[in-house]
Amino acid sequence: MKGTSGTGGAGATTGARAATDAIGVLVVDDDFMVARVHRAFVERVEHFRVVGVAGTGEQALAAVDELRPDLVLLDLYLPDLFGLDVIPRLRAAGHDCDVMVISAAREADTVRGAVRHGVVDYLLKPFDFEDLRVRLERYAGRRGRLLGTVVRSQADVDRVLAGAAAPAAAVPALPKGMSAETAELVERALREADGTLSASECAALTGISRVSARRYLEYFHTVGSADVSLRYGVAGRPERRYRFRGAVTGVALPRAARP
């Protein structure tokens, strides 16, 4: 952003989009330092541009009315409104912007409520740049397909609905350069870990390099078979730690590769 200015009653920070085809994003978070970090993350993703920042639910409503963003990154724990209560008010005001929840709220009822309100994604705090980048790029791809769709038949409708749905639960093939044997080792280490596991700890348990361990752990996270949390130390970057999700055992490996 080259410069910012106040939005008057909205209490949000604004700036001009760099290009007409950029996806405009409104960041909503009551912690101004967190909002600053989220803004910096978004600005690093190609085709995305932050058009404003708001710190309360009422400010968010005013900012959407004034700035007309394409996407709202919405925290749920706001000082004046619960984040999910903002969404129906946006719809009642005629705004069709998409909403991505970014929150520490892990309650199942909250997640279900977010789904019922039609959010495009739900990202748990804390997270790092890569976590958000993947979701923004996935959103941009879905949005592009939806905007470019011409419906001529039921098949076209089915493709639109499939593209707008949550990521498919189909088992993906391992990426190029990854082996089923090593993936099996890493999966076993994750399953047997007492709590969370770092890439360095996984490397020590499996005998592979830390870089390779990180790659396989990130793959398990991408396909939904591992959760990621961040551990903050005294100095330096936070450590990414992984926990196996038992409900999706074996999702990352092709059937032929499993015993």
VEXSEMI-815133 format. One line per field, with one value per atom (N, C-alpha, C): x, y, z; residue in one letter; residue number from 1; atom name. Coordinates in steps of 0.02 Angstrom, whole numbers. Layout:
<pts>
c1 <- X;...
c2 <- Y;...
c3 <- Z;...
residu <- a;...
num <- NUM;...
atome <- CA;...
</pts>
This chain:
<pts>
c1 <- 42;0;44;29;68;48;-13;-34;-101;-119;-182;-216;-281;-318;-378;-406;-464;-526;-575;-637;-693;-676;-728;-757;-825;-860;-842;-814;-799;-743;-696;-640;-594;-591;-550;-494;-442;-387;-397;-388;-403;-345;-349;-300;-326;-299;-322;-296;-335;-311;-259;-210;-156;-180;-230;-254;-328;-364;-436;-457;-414;-433;-409;-380;-357;-417;-409;-462;-455;-504;-502;-519;-479;-487;-494;-544;-551;-530;-481;-457;-493;-525;-562;-533;-502;-474;-467;-486;-484;-414;-367;-297;-260;-240;-211;-145;-108;-45;-59;-108;-127;-153;-195;-222;-165;-114;-57;-21;-13;20;-23;-88;-132;-131;-130;-128;-63;-7;57;56;27;21;-18;-76;-119;-82;-47;-12;43;65;118;90;24;-6;-27;-5;-19;-94;-116;-187;-231;-202;-241;-217;-263;-247;-292;-262;-301;-329;-394;-426;-445;-442;-459;-448;-445;-438;-488;-525;-574;-563;-579;-566;-627;-687;-749;-799;-853;-905;-938;-953;-986;-940;-876;-828;-825;-829;-827;-887;-946;-1006;-1001;-977;-970;-917;-862;-808;-830;-869;-894;-940;-982;-1028;-990;-934;-896;-847;-812;-756;-775;-830;-853;-798;-770;-718;-748;-706;-727;-726;-680;-671;-659;-691;-681;-646;-588;-555;-581;-624;-664;-644;-620;-609;-678;-685;-749;-755;-699;-702;-690;-743;-740;-769;-749;-771;-845;-878;-948;-996;-974;-1017;-979;-1015;-985;-979;-922;-908;-962;-990;-1041;-1104;-1115;-1174;-1165;-1103;-1091;-1116;-1110;-1125;-1198;-1248;-1318;-1333;-1299;-1310;-1281;-1226;-1199;-1248;-1276;-1323;-1387;-1411;-1472;-1461;-1398;-1383;-1369;-1374;-1365;-1294;-1248;-1179;-1167;-1136;-1124;-1050;-1011;-940;-932;-878;-864;-831;-837;-810;-767;-706;-662;-651;-669;-660;-588;-559;-493;-499;-495;-512;-479;-475;-451;-508;-570;-628;-627;-624;-620;-684;-734;-795;-831;-855;-889;-951;-988;-1047;-1029;-973;-951;-932;-896;-876;-938;-986;-1048;-1086;-1087;-1121;-1089;-1023;-988;-1006;-1010;-1029;-1099;-1145;-1215;-1219;-1173;-1173;-1137;-1111;-1082;-1011;-971;-902;-864;-815;-777;-720;-700;-647;-646;-610;-607;-536;-497;-427;-416;-388;-377;-313;-317;-258;-225;-159;-112;-96;-74;-54;3;35;88;68;112;97;75;109;93;22;0;-68;-120;-109;-156;-148;-86;-74;-111;-107;-139;-214;-244;-316;-337;-297;-313;-308;-257;-249;-304;-324;-380;-444;-455;-514;-513;-456;-451;-467;-444;-459;-533;-565;-637;-676;-655;-691;-685;-626;-617;-661;-666;-708;-781;-803;-873;-890;-846;-859;-860;-820;-815;-863;-906;-949;-1010;-1024;-1086;-1127;-1187;-1228;-1273;-1261;-1301;-1338;-1314;-1343;-1334;-1364;-1356;-1283;-1245;-1174;-1137;-1156;-1125;-1142;-1205;-1226;-1187;-1180;-1143;-1071;-1040;-971;-965;-1013;-1013;-1018;-1065;-1075;-1014;-984;-924;-867;-860;-805;-814;-877;-890;-890;-891;-893;-825;-825;-762;-717;-651;-605;-627;-622;-647;-608;-642;-610;-574;-571;-538;-465;-437;-367;-322;-280;-237;-176;-146;-84;-28;25;82;114;136;170;234;255;316;375;416;475;463;400;385;369;393;383;332;295;246;279;340;375;393;420;438;375;323;260;233;241;218;258;324;366;344;333;314;245;199;132;135;175;180;209;260;290;238;197;145;94;73;22;45;109;135;163;165;192;148;179;142;131;77;64;84;119;138;210;227;292;319;382;413;448;469;504;570;605;669;659;607;593;572;533;512;572;619;679;719;725;763;729;663;626;627;629;623;689;740;804;809;762;765;788;802;825;768;786;735;695;729;694;643;662;615;557;574;521;471;496;452;407;435;396;339;354;302;250;272;226;180;207;166;116;137;91;33;48;-6;-53;-25;-67;-111;-83;-120;-180;-171;-225;-272;-258;-305;-292;-235;-222;-177;-160;-121;-141;-144;-156;-89;-86;-24;-37;10;8;77;80;143;165;228;257;306;294;336;390;452;508;527;585;609;627;657;678;671;672;669;599;593;529;494;428;392;402;403;412;345;342;281;280;224;217;155;159;108;77;11;-25;-67;-63;-101;-175;-215;-288;-313;-329;-347;-407;-452;-513;-500;-439;-426;-364;-357;-300;-290;-227;-210;-233;-261;-287;-233;-171;-120;-88;-100;-66;-112;-89;-129;-141;-198;-215;-162;-134;-86;-22;-9;52;44;-17;-28;-29;-6;-4;-73
c2 <- -59;0;62;110;170;219;214;261;240;266;249;312;306;363;337;376;354;352;314;307;346;394;431;390;381;344;271;243;172;154;200;185;134;128;78;113;75;100;79;124;109;126;101;116;96;124;108;41;6;-57;-44;-89;-80;-96;-138;-156;-170;-159;-166;-239;-286;-356;-386;-346;-371;-389;-440;-459;-416;-374;-328;-362;-352;-387;-336;-348;-310;-355;-332;-369;-344;-389;-370;-407;-370;-399;-343;-356;-304;-290;-335;-324;-292;-229;-194;-224;-254;-286;-349;-388;-448;-427;-376;-352;-329;-299;-277;-337;-389;-450;-481;-487;-517;-475;-410;-367;-379;-384;-396;-463;-514;-580;-575;-543;-538;-501;-448;-408;-447;-502;-543;-593;-601;-649;-614;-640;-609;-606;-551;-538;-520;-511;-489;-421;-379;-312;-294;-274;-253;-183;-177;-111;-78;-115;-84;-130;-101;-138;-110;-153;-133;-170;-138;-168;-189;-174;-194;-217;-248;-270;-212;-159;-101;-67;-63;-36;-79;-144;-189;-178;-171;-159;-94;-42;23;19;-17;-21;-60;-114;-151;-107;-68;-24;28;52;105;77;23;-2;-57;-92;-146;-198;-229;-280;-343;-382;-447;-500;-493;-543;-508;-535;-510;-564;-548;-593;-574;-616;-597;-634;-597;-625;-632;-678;-689;-654;-647;-617;-542;-506;-433;-401;-339;-309;-292;-283;-261;-314;-355;-406;-472;-527;-591;-593;-614;-610;-640;-698;-730;-687;-644;-600;-544;-533;-482;-505;-570;-595;-584;-603;-590;-516;-474;-402;-378;-408;-391;-411;-472;-496;-453;-434;-394;-326;-302;-238;-244;-306;-316;-329;-342;-354;-429;-445;-515;-534;-495;-511;-579;-613;-677;-664;-714;-708;-769;-756;-808;-795;-842;-834;-848;-803;-813;-803;-857;-853;-908;-897;-949;-994;-979;-1018;-1088;-1137;-1207;-1247;-1214;-1249;-1275;-1336;-1367;-1326;-1301;-1261;-1198;-1168;-1108;-1125;-1179;-1199;-1216;-1253;-1269;-1205;-1158;-1095;-1057;-1059;-1026;-1058;-1124;-1159;-1141;-1138;-1119;-1048;-1006;-937;-931;-987;-987;-960;-965;-941;-984;-953;-989;-1029;-1013;-1051;-1032;-1071;-1060;-1077;-1026;-1035;-1021;-1070;-1063;-1024;-979;-947;-993;-991;-951;-987;-950;-979;-938;-964;-925;-908;-876;-851;-907;-964;-1018;-1044;-1047;-1069;-1024;-959;-912;-911;-913;-910;-966;-1027;-1084;-1071;-1046;-1035;-977;-925;-870;-890;-928;-950;-998;-1042;-1088;-1048;-998;-956;-919;-893;-857;-902;-965;-1012;-1028;-1040;-1054;-993;-935;-874;-862;-874;-866;-913;-976;-1025;-1005;-981;-961;-902;-853;-793;-807;-858;-872;-926;-952;-1008;-984;-1019;-1010;-1074;-1068;-1126;-1142;-1198;-1220;-1286;-1322;-1387;-1403;-1460;-1483;-1496;-1520;-1533;-1470;-1413;-1349;-1330;-1341;-1326;-1370;-1434;-1479;-1458;-1434;-1412;-1349;-1304;-1244;-1263;-1308;-1328;-1365;-1407;-1444;-1396;-1345;-1298;-1253;-1241;-1197;-1234;-1300;-1340;-1342;-1370;-1378;-1425;-1424;-1468;-1540;-1575;-1643;-1690;-1742;-1789;-1845;-1840;-1892;-1895;-1955;-1965;-1942;-1892;-1869;-1914;-1914;-1950;-1912;-1947;-1914;-1868;-1809;-1764;-1796;-1770;-1796;-1789;-1841;-1840;-1866;-1884;-1911;-1986;-2026;-2098;-2121;-2174;-2201;-2230;-2257;-2287;-2234;-2177;-2124;-2093;-2085;-2058;-2104;-2168;-2216;-2207;-2197;-2186;-2123;-2069;-2006;-2012;-2045;-2053;-2093;-2145;-2187;-2146;-2105;-2063;-2014;-1986;-1940;-1975;-2035;-2071;-2091;-2109;-2135;-2080;-2018;-1964;-1949;-1933;-1914;-1839;-1818;-1747;-1725;-1669;-1642;-1661;-1650;-1671;-1615;-1597;-1548;-1584;-1547;-1578;-1608;-1574;-1600;-1664;-1666;-1727;-1784;-1768;-1819;-1847;-1803;-1825;-1873;-1857;-1901;-1969;-1970;-2033;-2077;-2045;-2083;-2093;-2054;-2061;-2023;-1980;-1939;-1869;-1827;-1759;-1717;-1663;-1618;-1586;-1568;-1538;-1586;-1649;-1699;-1710;-1713;-1723;-1666;-1605;-1546;-1551;-1574;-1579;-1629;-1687;-1737;-1715;-1683;-1659;-1605;-1561;-1510;-1542;-1595;-1630;-1660;-1692;-1720;-1665;-1606;-1550;-1527;-1524;-1501;-1546;-1613;-1658;-1671;-1639;-1643;-1698;-1731;-1785;-1763;-1699;-1674;-1602;-1584;-1515;-1483;-1417;-1380;-1328;-1322;-1268;-1236;-1176;-1139;-1133;-1148;-1140;-1082;-1032;-973;-978;-966;-967;-898;-893;-828;-783;-812;-773;-815;-782;-818;-834;-871;-888;-942;-941;-993;-1062;-1113;-1182;-1212;-1242;-1275;-1346;-1364;-1429;-1463;-1527;-1565;-1617;-1627;-1677;-1718;-1784;-1828;-1825;-1825;-1825;-1896;-1931;-2002;-2016;-1967;-1978;-1989;-1972;-1979;-2022;-2074;-2119;-2143;-2135;-2163;-2122;-2063;-2025;-2006;-2000;-1973;-2026;-2089;-2141;-2177;-2190;-2231;-2299;-2329;-2395;-2447;-2446;-2496;-2492;-2435;-2425;-2446;-2460;-2476;-2551;-2574;-2647;-2677
c3 <- 0;0;0;-44;-47;8;30;82;109;168;198;222;231;256;294;339;378;335;357;321;355;396;431;486;484;536;539;485;484;530;544;588;558;490;458;419;404;365;293;245;176;131;68;17;-50;-103;-170;-192;-232;-260;-314;-317;-365;-435;-442;-508;-503;-559;-558;-547;-565;-558;-492;-448;-383;-341;-299;-253;-190;-178;-122;-57;-5;59;115;158;220;278;317;375;437;474;534;594;639;701;752;814;865;891;879;899;841;848;791;768;815;795;754;775;737;668;666;603;557;585;544;513;552;527;471;483;432;369;376;318;278;314;280;244;275;243;178;181;121;66;82;32;-3;27;-4;-55;-57;-103;-167;-223;-288;-300;-330;-348;-290;-230;-173;-150;-128;-104;-45;10;68;55;60;49;114;170;233;292;351;414;464;497;547;611;668;733;772;747;782;730;753;708;672;709;679;628;644;596;533;542;485;440;470;430;391;425;391;336;349;300;238;248;190;148;181;146;105;132;99;47;65;24;-25;-12;-55;-70;-19;-30;-61;-92;-118;-63;-16;36;103;156;224;265;293;341;409;437;495;559;608;675;708;754;787;854;889;956;950;931;924;987;1003;1066;1070;1012;1013;987;941;910;904;908;891;815;790;719;675;694;652;647;697;694;643;622;571;503;489;422;402;442;421;413;451;442;376;355;289;234;241;190;189;248;252;220;221;190;116;90;18;-5;41;22;10;-46;-63;-59;-21;-14;20;4;36;104;148;216;231;254;279;353;395;467;486;526;554;629;667;738;778;843;889;913;891;914;885;929;908;924;953;972;909;913;856;835;884;868;829;846;810;739;730;662;621;651;615;597;645;631;574;571;516;449;448;387;366;414;398;370;391;366;299;273;206;201;254;249;199;166;114;144;206;239;312;352;424;445;464;481;555;590;662;677;726;752;804;811;771;706;657;593;564;513;481;409;373;307;260;261;215;225;288;301;267;272;241;165;142;69;33;58;26;21;74;74;29;27;-18;-91;-107;-177;-196;-149;-163;-174;-133;-140;-208;-227;-290;-349;-346;-399;-403;-346;-346;-371;-348;-367;-443;-470;-542;-582;-558;-594;-590;-531;-524;-568;-570;-609;-684;-704;-775;-800;-756;-775;-814;-868;-906;-898;-870;-856;-916;-947;-1003;-988;-937;-922;-849;-828;-759;-743;-792;-781;-762;-793;-775;-704;-684;-616;-567;-583;-539;-530;-585;-580;-537;-542;-500;-426;-410;-341;-314;-355;-334;-321;-363;-355;-295;-275;-218;-152;-154;-93;-59;0;36;-1;13;-22;-19;-74;-80;-34;-13;32;-5;-72;-112;-93;-97;-79;-136;-127;-180;-187;-246;-256;-221;-201;-171;-222;-202;-248;-276;-332;-365;-318;-314;-272;-202;-185;-119;-127;-80;-84;-32;-50;-4;58;50;107;159;135;181;212;172;199;254;245;295;360;354;413;451;414;445;477;441;469;534;535;596;653;638;690;718;673;695;739;717;755;825;830;893;938;913;953;1013;1069;1129;1126;1094;1084;1015;1011;946;929;865;839;794;803;759;702;651;595;618;664;689;728;770;808;762;710;662;625;606;571;615;680;725;732;732;741;679;620;557;521;538;505;439;425;364;383;334;349;375;410;437;381;325;268;240;232;206;255;319;369;366;360;356;294;238;177;184;213;222;274;327;377;349;307;276;227;194;150;189;245;287;310;327;347;289;229;170;155;161;145;203;260;316;366;363;410;468;471;527;541;605;625;639;632;645;699;745;795;795;821;825;897;909;976;973;1014;1013;1067;1046;1093;1114;1144;1168;1109;1057;999;937;879;817;795;739;711;754;757;795;764;806;783;764;705;683;712;744;775;747;737;702;747;739;778;729;735;691;706;653;661;649;703;698;655;646;608;534;511;440;429;468;463;392;367;302;243;253;197;147;170;126;82;93;55;8;-53;-100;-70;-86;-58;-72;-132;-152;-110;-80;-42;30;52;122;132;191;204;208
residu <- m;m;m;k;k;k;g;g;g;t;t;t;s;s;s;g;g;g;t;t;t;g;g;g;g;g;g;a;a;a;g;g;g;a;a;a;t;t;t;t;t;t;g;g;g;a;a;a;r;r;r;a;a;a;a;a;a;t;t;t;d;d;d;a;a;a;i;i;i;g;g;g;v;v;v;l;l;l;v;v;v;v;v;v;d;d;d;d;d;d;d;d;d;f;f;f;m;m;m;v;v;v;a;a;a;r;r;r;v;v;v;h;h;h;r;r;r;a;a;a;f;f;f;v;v;v;e;e;e;r;r;r;v;v;v;e;e;e;h;h;h;f;f;f;r;r;r;v;v;v;v;v;v;g;g;g;v;v;v;a;a;a;g;g;g;t;t;t;g;g;g;e;e;e;q;q;q;a;a;a;l;l;l;a;a;a;a;a;a;v;v;v;d;d;d;e;e;e;l;l;l;r;r;r;p;p;p;d;d;d;l;l;l;v;v;v;l;l;l;l;l;l;d;d;d;l;l;l;y;y;y;l;l;l;p;p;p;d;d;d;l;l;l;f;f;f;g;g;g;l;l;l;d;d;d;v;v;v;i;i;i;p;p;p;r;r;r;l;l;l;r;r;r;a;a;a;a;a;a;g;g;g;h;h;h;d;d;d;c;c;c;d;d;d;v;v;v;m;m;m;v;v;v;i;i;i;s;s;s;a;a;a;a;a;a;r;r;r;e;e;e;a;a;a;d;d;d;t;t;t;v;v;v;r;r;r;g;g;g;a;a;a;v;v;v;r;r;r;h;h;h;g;g;g;v;v;v;v;v;v;d;d;d;y;y;y;l;l;l;l;l;l;k;k;k;p;p;p;f;f;f;d;d;d;f;f;f;e;e;e;d;d;d;l;l;l;r;r;r;v;v;v;r;r;r;l;l;l;e;e;e;r;r;r;y;y;y;a;a;a;g;g;g;r;r;r;r;r;r;g;g;g;r;r;r;l;l;l;l;l;l;g;g;g;t;t;t;v;v;v;v;v;v;r;r;r;s;s;s;q;q;q;a;a;a;d;d;d;v;v;v;d;d;d;r;r;r;v;v;v;l;l;l;a;a;a;g;g;g;a;a;a;a;a;a;a;a;a;p;p;p;a;a;a;a;a;a;a;a;a;v;v;v;p;p;p;a;a;a;l;l;l;p;p;p;k;k;k;g;g;g;m;m;m;s;s;s;a;a;a;e;e;e;t;t;t;a;a;a;e;e;e;l;l;l;v;v;v;e;e;e;r;r;r;a;a;a;l;l;l;r;r;r;e;e;e;a;a;a;d;d;d;g;g;g;t;t;t;l;l;l;s;s;s;a;a;a;s;s;s;e;e;e;c;c;c;a;a;a;a;a;a;l;l;l;t;t;t;g;g;g;i;i;i;s;s;s;r;r;r;v;v;v;s;s;s;a;a;a;r;r;r;r;r;r;y;y;y;l;l;l;e;e;e;y;y;y;f;f;f;h;h;h;t;t;t;v;v;v;g;g;g;s;s;s;a;a;a;d;d;d;v;v;v;s;s;s;l;l;l;r;r;r;y;y;y;g;g;g;v;v;v;a;a;a;g;g;g;r;r;r;p;p;p;e;e;e;r;r;r;r;r;r;y;y;y;r;r;r;f;f;f;r;r;r;g;g;g;a;a;a;v;v;v;t;t;t;g;g;g;v;v;v;a;a;a;l;l;l;p;p;p;r;r;r;a;a;a;a;a;a;r;r;r;p;p;p
num <- 1;1;1;2;2;2;3;3;3;4;4;4;5;5;5;6;6;6;7;7;7;8;8;8;9;9;9;10;10;10;11;11;11;12;12;12;13;13;13;14;14;14;15;15;15;16;16;16;17;17;17;18;18;18;19;19;19;20;20;20;21;21;21;22;22;22;23;23;23;24;24;24;25;25;25;26;26;26;27;27;27;28;28;28;29;29;29;30;30;30;31;31;31;32;32;32;33;33;33;34;34;34;35;35;35;36;36;36;37;37;37;38;38;38;39;39;39;40;40;40;41;41;41;42;42;42;43;43;43;44;44;44;45;45;45;46;46;46;47;47;47;48;48;48;49;49;49;50;50;50;51;51;51;52;52;52;53;53;53;54;54;54;55;55;55;56;56;56;57;57;57;58;58;58;59;59;59;60;60;60;61;61;61;62;62;62;63;63;63;64;64;64;65;65;65;66;66;66;67;67;67;68;68;68;69;69;69;70;70;70;71;71;71;72;72;72;73;73;73;74;74;74;75;75;75;76;76;76;77;77;77;78;78;78;79;79;79;80;80;80;81;81;81;82;82;82;83;83;83;84;84;84;85;85;85;86;86;86;87;87;87;88;88;88;89;89;89;90;90;90;91;91;91;92;92;92;93;93;93;94;94;94;95;95;95;96;96;96;97;97;97;98;98;98;99;99;99;100;100;100;101;101;101;102;102;102;103;103;103;104;104;104;105;105;105;106;106;106;107;107;107;108;108;108;109;109;109;110;110;110;111;111;111;112;112;112;113;113;113;114;114;114;115;115;115;116;116;116;117;117;117;118;118;118;119;119;119;120;120;120;121;121;121;122;122;122;123;123;123;124;124;124;125;125;125;126;126;126;127;127;127;128;128;128;129;129;129;130;130;130;131;131;131;132;132;132;133;133;133;134;134;134;135;135;135;136;136;136;137;137;137;138;138;138;139;139;139;140;140;140;141;141;141;142;142;142;143;143;143;144;144;144;145;145;145;146;146;146;147;147;147;148;148;148;149;149;149;150;150;150;151;151;151;152;152;152;153;153;153;154;154;154;155;155;155;156;156;156;157;157;157;158;158;158;159;159;159;160;160;160;161;161;161;162;162;162;163;163;163;164;164;164;165;165;165;166;166;166;167;167;167;168;168;168;169;169;169;170;170;170;171;171;171;172;172;172;173;173;173;174;174;174;175;175;175;176;176;176;177;177;177;178;178;178;179;179;179;180;180;180;181;181;181;182;182;182;183;183;183;184;184;184;185;185;185;186;186;186;187;187;187;188;188;188;189;189;189;190;190;190;191;191;191;192;192;192;193;193;193;194;194;194;195;195;195;196;196;196;197;197;197;198;198;198;199;199;199;200;200;200;201;201;201;202;202;202;203;203;203;204;204;204;205;205;205;206;206;206;207;207;207;208;208;208;209;209;209;210;210;210;211;211;211;212;212;212;213;213;213;214;214;214;215;215;215;216;216;216;217;217;217;218;218;218;219;219;219;220;220;220;221;221;221;222;222;222;223;223;223;224;224;224;225;225;225;226;226;226;227;227;227;228;228;228;229;229;229;230;230;230;231;231;231;232;232;232;233;233;233;234;234;234;235;235;235;236;236;236;237;237;237;238;238;238;239;239;239;240;240;240;241;241;241;242;242;242;243;243;243;244;244;244;245;245;245;246;246;246;247;247;247;248;248;248;249;249;249;250;250;250;251;251;251;252;252;252;253;253;253;254;254;254;255;255;255;256;256;256;257;257;257;258;258;258;259;259;259
atome <- N;CA;C;N;CA;C;N;CA;C;N;CA;C;N;CA;C;N;CA;C;N;CA;C;N;CA;C;N;CA;C;N;CA;C;N;CA;C;N;CA;C;N;CA;C;N;CA;C;N;CA;C;N;CA;C;N;CA;C;N;CA;C;N;CA;C;N;CA;C;N;CA;C;N;CA;C;N;CA;C;N;CA;C;N;CA;C;N;CA;C;N;CA;C;N;CA;C;N;CA;C;N;CA;C;N;CA;C;N;CA;C;N;CA;C;N;CA;C;N;CA;C;N;CA;C;N;CA;C;N;CA;C;N;CA;C;N;CA;C;N;CA;C;N;CA;C;N;CA;C;N;CA;C;N;CA;C;N;CA;C;N;CA;C;N;CA;C;N;CA;C;N;CA;C;N;CA;C;N;CA;C;N;CA;C;N;CA;C;N;CA;C;N;CA;C;N;CA;C;N;CA;C;N;CA;C;N;CA;C;N;CA;C;N;CA;C;N;CA;C;N;CA;C;N;CA;C;N;CA;C;N;CA;C;N;CA;C;N;CA;C;N;CA;C;N;CA;C;N;CA;C;N;CA;C;N;CA;C;N;CA;C;N;CA;C;N;CA;C;N;CA;C;N;CA;C;N;CA;C;N;CA;C;N;CA;C;N;CA;C;N;CA;C;N;CA;C;N;CA;C;N;CA;C;N;CA;C;N;CA;C;N;CA;C;N;CA;C;N;CA;C;N;CA;C;N;CA;C;N;CA;C;N;CA;C;N;CA;C;N;CA;C;N;CA;C;N;CA;C;N;CA;C;N;CA;C;N;CA;C;N;CA;C;N;CA;C;N;CA;C;N;CA;C;N;CA;C;N;CA;C;N;CA;C;N;CA;C;N;CA;C;N;CA;C;N;CA;C;N;CA;C;N;CA;C;N;CA;C;N;CA;C;N;CA;C;N;CA;C;N;CA;C;N;CA;C;N;CA;C;N;CA;C;N;CA;C;N;CA;C;N;CA;C;N;CA;C;N;CA;C;N;CA;C;N;CA;C;N;CA;C;N;CA;C;N;CA;C;N;CA;C;N;CA;C;N;CA;C;N;CA;C;N;CA;C;N;CA;C;N;CA;C;N;CA;C;N;CA;C;N;CA;C;N;CA;C;N;CA;C;N;CA;C;N;CA;C;N;CA;C;N;CA;C;N;CA;C;N;CA;C;N;CA;C;N;CA;C;N;CA;C;N;CA;C;N;CA;C;N;CA;C;N;CA;C;N;CA;C;N;CA;C;N;CA;C;N;CA;C;N;CA;C;N;CA;C;N;CA;C;N;CA;C;N;CA;C;N;CA;C;N;CA;C;N;CA;C;N;CA;C;N;CA;C;N;CA;C;N;CA;C;N;CA;C;N;CA;C;N;CA;C;N;CA;C;N;CA;C;N;CA;C;N;CA;C;N;CA;C;N;CA;C;N;CA;C;N;CA;C;N;CA;C;N;CA;C;N;CA;C;N;CA;C;N;CA;C;N;CA;C;N;CA;C;N;CA;C;N;CA;C;N;CA;C;N;CA;C;N;CA;C;N;CA;C;N;CA;C;N;CA;C;N;CA;C;N;CA;C;N;CA;C;N;CA;C;N;CA;C;N;CA;C;N;CA;C;N;CA;C;N;CA;C;N;CA;C;N;CA;C;N;CA;C;N;CA;C;N;CA;C;N;CA;C;N;CA;C;N;CA;C;N;CA;C;N;CA;C;N;CA;C;N;CA;C;N;CA;C;N;CA;C;N;CA;C;N;CA;C;N;CA;C;N;CA;C;N;CA;C;N;CA;C;N;CA;C;N;CA;C;N;CA;C;N;CA;C;N;CA;C;N;CA;C;N;CA;C;N;CA;C;N;CA;C;N;CA;C;N;CA;C;N;CA;C;N;CA;C;N;CA;C;N;CA;C;N;CA;C;N;CA;C;N;CA;C;N;CA;C;N;CA;C;N;CA;C;N;CA;C;N;CA;C;N;CA;C;N;CA;C;N;CA;C;N;CA;C;N;CA;C;N;CA;C
</pts>
